[in-house]
Amino acid sequence: ALIFQITNLVSRLDQFLFSLRNFPFGRLNLLFQFFILLFGLFYLGITVGRAVSGVIAAYLSDRQMVHLGQTLVTAGTLTMLLPLGTPAALAGLLIIGLGCAPLYPCIMHSIPVYFGADRSQAIIGTQMACAYTGTCLIPPLFGLLANHISIALLPPFLLALMGLMIVMYRRVCRIC
């Protein structure tokens, strides 16, 4: 069940970005506009990624789509980590959005293959419960880390979650 929670956590970077709207920008209107740009690029990545994923899914298996999404999220996060400046960080958010697009739908779609059609309804229910639990817990957890340490922890935090997801997804694929 944790793999499903992590899938949703990575795809919920949007909640973290949305929580920034409560940041006391004050006279820093330019910073607020930059935040809107970040939020928009991430959602643009997801939107374009869902459309492209729909086309690509006709040619790739769910497993291949999940690996492609994991690769894109990792590449986008690494792009944010590199000292290449603001444009690279913005491109990283767009790439993360592209990578998040196929993850959750493809994992849900493959449940009957991995666990059987007779168990798929219960597994999907568990997946949804874990996803919503993660959505409620991880953004505040990262908010505490960012508030007490630094917002610069976002890329390493995303990499840690993605690393855990990769390990767990491979284990599910191997077991089933």
Buried (B, 14 or more C-beta within 10 A) or exposed (E): EEBBBBBBBBBBBBBBBBBBEEEEBEEEEEEBEBBEEBBBBBBBBBEBBBEEBEEBBEEBEBBBBBBBBBBBBBBBBBBBBEEEEEEEBBBBBBBBBBBBBBBBBBBBBBBBEBBEEEEBEEBBEBBEEBBEBBBEEBBEEBBEBBEEEEEEBBBEBBBEBBEBBBEBBBEBEEEE
